């Protein structure tokens, strides 16, 4: 299972799950953006980075690493990548944390004494196998548990999460996205099964025929069409500017708000 990729998708689509894992569920995920920055000097790449938006530069940076196997050089690479990131990007944030998410404790190597000064103030380690020991697990944490759950228990947990999703999520579009994400995780866990077989296993074939699911699907398709149309319009902005059109003329021609056009052009006009 491609754990790095699936966790990147989880944190990209549902950033609040990350803050639940680290015990900060009250953090507003809208104040952060999640990326996977490349450290060009040494060809390092961080698994992920939650960096505050410009207006929230006093909030901490969260460097995220997913580690599902034992690696004797892991902490060397982790801290090297972080300090190279500081050198290259010069972030203004006064504080930072290295968040390491292990599938189980046994995959953690002995912590190097040379980094002991970084241990208490900056390093936070979490073990997914121990999430089930937490009381009142949320839907988000349940999805994370599904990633590392044994195949024997995965089917039962996935069905529980699907029921929880239908009961807790009132926004039909969000509900559809979460259901499809749970299905995607199960597809990763059972590579020998077709998507149709997995839909039957989880009773998703019945769910996808419901009116609520179909309405959410249509809503998502309409949103995708609108985004595609907007992108196509923005792509021709430079040509219109080169031909001498003013922002107001472009706005009328493309039927867009002038502020959208100014933002797309970087206020260079």
N, C-alpha and C positions, 0 to 999 in steps of 0.2 A: 504494500500500500504506500502511495506517495504522500507520506505524512507532511512534509514541508509544504507541498502544494495545497493539500486540503486545509491545513491550518492557515495558510495565507488567505485562502478563499473565505474561511470562517471569519477571520479578523477583518477582512476587507468588507464583507457583507454585513457582519453583525459585530461591530467593535465593542459593544457593551459586554459581550461574553468575555473578552480579555480582561476587562476591569473587574468582572465578577471573580475570575480566577485569582487575581492578585489581591482580592479582599477590599477593593475600592468600588463597590457597585454604584455609589452615588456620583461618581465622576461623569460629567457630561461628555459623551463620546463625540459630540458635534464640535468640541473645541480642539479635536485632534484630527490629523490625517495619518493614514497607515500606508507606508511605502516599504520598498525593499531596495535601499540605496546601495550602489556599487562603490567600493573603495578602489579607485582606479590605479593608484600607485602600485599596489600589490595584488591587484585582481581579486581582492576579497569582496564578498557580498554578505551583508547582514541578512538573516532570515526575514527580519521585519523591524520597523521602527515606527512607534507612535510619537509623532512630533507635533507639538501644539501649533495651532494656527498663529499667524503673526500677531493677532490681537491678544493672544494669551501666552506671550513669551516667558512669563514668570512661572508657568507650569513646568513640571519635570519632563525630560525625555525618557521614553521607555524603549530600550533596545531588547528585542525579542529573539530568543533562540530556541528552536525545537530540537531536542536531543533524545533520540530513541535507541542509541547504541553507545557502548563504552568507548571513549576516545581519550587516550593519554595526553593529547595535545589540545584538547578542547578549550580549556581556559586560556591557554596561551593565545590561540587564534581569536577567541572572543574579545579579550581585552586589547589585543593588538588592533583588531578591526575598529573597536570603539574609539581608541585614541587616534587612529588614522582618520576616522570620520571627523573628529574634532579638528584635526589639522586641516582637512580638506574643506569642510563646510562652515567652520567657525560659528556654530549655533550660539545664540545669545542666552540660552536657558541656563539658569544658575545651578540647576540640580539634574541628576540623571540616575537611572536605575537599569541594571542589567537583569532582565527577567529570563530565567532558563526554565523551560517546561520539559520535564522528563516524563516518559511513560511510566517508569518505575524507579525506585531508589537504587536498585542493583545496577543500573546503567550509569550511575554517577561515579566518576573517578575520585581518588583522594584529592582534596583541594590543596593546591600548591601553597606552601608557606610564604613564598615570595610575594603572593598577592593578598596576604592576610590583612593589610591595611585597607583593602577594598571590600573585604567580606561584609562587615557590619553595615557600613553606610550605603553601599551601592548594589550588592548582589542579593537577589531574591530567587529562591528555587522552589518549584512546585512539582508535585508528583501526581500524575493523573490517576494512577491506580488507587490513590487515597481519596479521590473526590467522593466516592460512594460513602465514605465515612462521615461526610458533612451532612448535617440535618437539613431537611427542607430544600433539597436540590432544586434549582431553577431549571426551566426549559433549556436555557443556554448551557449550563453546566452538564445537563443531561446529554446534549449534543456532543460535547467534548468527551464525555464518558463513552459514547457510542464509538468514537474513533478508536479507542484503545480496548474496547470490550472484546472478550473472546467470541469467536464465531458461534459458539454454542449458545451464548446468552444474547447475542446481538439482535436476533430476530425479535425476541420478547421485548427488549429495551426499545427497539425501533417502533414497535407497535404502541408501547406505552407513551413514547414521545409524540407520536402522531395523534393519539387521543388527547394528550395534554395540549398540543398545538391547536387542535380544533376547539378545545374548551377555553383556552386562555387568550388567543389572538382574535381580536374583533375586526381588525383590518384585513379584508379578504386578500389584498395583494401581498401583504407581508406574510399572511398565512400560507399562501401558495408558494412563496419563495422558500419559506422554512421547510415545508413539506418536500419540495423538490430537492432541497439541500440534504435532508435526512435520507432521501432516496439515493442521492449521489454517494453519500458515505457508505451506504449498504452495497452499492454497486462496486465501490473500491474493495470492500471487505469480501465480496463473493465474486471474484473475477470470472469464475467458470459459469455463472448464471447469466442469462440474457436479461435485459431490462424488463421484458414482458414477464419472465419468471419471477423477478423480484417484485414487480407490481402485484402479481398474484399472491406471492408470499405475504406481503404486507397489506393486502386488500386495497391497494391503491387504485386498481382498475375500477372499483366501485366508487371510490372517492372522486376520481377525476371525471366521473359522469354527472356529478351533482351540479346544480345550478350555480351555487356559490363559487365552486372551483372554476367553472366555465366563464363566469363573469370576471373573476380575477384574471384569468388567462387573456380574455379580450382586452381588459384594462392594460395589462402588461404589453400586449401587442401594439395597442394604440400609442402607449408611451414610447415604445421603441421606434415606431414610425415617426412620431413627432421629433424625437431626438435626431433621427436620421435626416429628416427634412431640414432641421435647424443647422446641422453640421454641413449639409450641402450648401445652404445659403451662406454660411460663414466662410466657406472655402473660396467663394468668388469675391469676397470683399476686397482683397488686394488689387484685383483687376479693375474693379469699379473705381477704386481710389486713384489708380494710375490713369484712368480715363478722365479724371477731374470731377467726378461726382462728389457732392458734399454729403456730410453725414445725414442731413435731413432728406436729401434726394434718395440716398441709398435706403433709408428707413422706409420711405414711401414705396420705393420700387420693390423691396423684398418683404414688405409688410412686417417689419420688426421694430421694436422699441429702440430709440436712439441710444439709450444707456447700454443695451446689449451690444450694439455696434461699437460704441466707444471702448467698452471693455475688451472686445475681441481685437480691436486695433491697437490696444495698449495706450489709448489717449495720445497717439502720435500726431493726430491732426489738429 
